[in-house]
C-alpha cells in the first residue's frame, strides 16, 4: 500500500557537513555534536584545506563546511577562497577562536555565511547550522538579531521604499568598512577626521539596523553593495 509519509521520509536527506580543523579534539567534538543533530550528517573531516581537497569527492560535496581560520599548510582564508571559486554553492561556517572584526570581515568577503566562536554552546552550533542550511547569514552576537529580521524580509536585489537612504560619502565609507582597513586608515583615505568617520559609522548603524562593523559588511553583501569578486586574494 502506498504510504505518503514513508515516501517523504525516504526523499528527505540529511544535510552533508564537512569539518576542517587542525585540532583533533576540537574536530572530534564538533563531529559528535553534529551527528547528534537531526537533519545533519558529517561526511568529511580534515586537518587543513589541502587535506580537505584531497578527500573531497566532487560527486558528493558537502553543503556546509565548518572551517577554522588558523591551520597549517592551507589555512581558512585559502580554503574559503578555494571554495568560493570551485564550489560556490557550498556554504562556509567559520568556527574559530579568532574574533577580530577584520578577520571575520575577511572571511565574509571570501564567501563565508557565518561565524561561530569555539566557546559557543551546543545550542548555538545547532542554530547556526539550521540558519545556514536555510541560506541565511549567522554571526551570533557580532551583528544582532534585528539586522537579520531586516535583511531577511527583502530579496537580495529589492531596493524598496524601506531600503535606507545612504549618502554618497556613507556609501564610500561602507565599501572601505568591507576591507581590512582600520577606521583610522579609512579616515586618511577619505581625507576626513576620525570624528567624521565615527559619524558615518553611527549613522549607518542606525540606518541599517546593525550594531557592529561586521553587521554593516553583511548588510553590504546581502544587498550587493560591494563586489565580492574584488580583491579576494589571500
C-alpha positions, 0 to 999 in steps of 0.5 A: 500500500502506498504510504505518503509519509514513508515516501517523504521520509525516504526523499528527505536527506540529511544535510552533508557537513564537512569539518576542517580543523587542525585540532583533533579534539576540537574536530572530534567534538564538533563531529559528535555534536553534529551527528547528534543533530537531526537533519545533519550528517558529517561526511568529511573531516580534515586537518587543513584545506589541502587535506580537505581537497584531497578527500573531497569527492566532487560527486558528493560535496558537502553543503556546509563546511565548518572551517577554522581560520588558523591551520597549517599548510592551507589555512581558512582564508585559502580554503574559503577562497578555494571554495568560493571559486570551485564550489560556490554553492557550498556554504562556509561556517567559520568556527574559530577562536579568532574574533577580530572584526577584520578577520571575520570581515575577511572571511565574509568577503571570501564567501563565508555565511557565518561565524561561530566562536569555539566557546559557543554552546551546543545550542548555538552550533545547532542554530547556526547550522539550521540558519545556514542550511536555510541560506541565511547569514549567522554571526551570533552576537557580532551583528544582532538579531534585528539586522537579520529580521531586516535583511531577511524580509527583502530579496537580495536585489529589492531596493524598496521604499524601506531600503535606507537612504545612504549618502554618497560619502556613507556609501564610500565609507561602507565599501572601505568598512568591507576591507581590512582597513582600520577606521583610522586608515579609512579616515586618511583615505577619505581625507576626513577626521576620525570624528567624521568617520565615527559619524558615518559609522553611527549613522549607518548603524542606525540606518541599517539596523546593525550594531557592529562593523561586521553587521554593516559588511553583511548588510553590504553583501546581502544587498550587493553593495560591494563586489565580492569578486574584488580583491579576494586574494589571500 
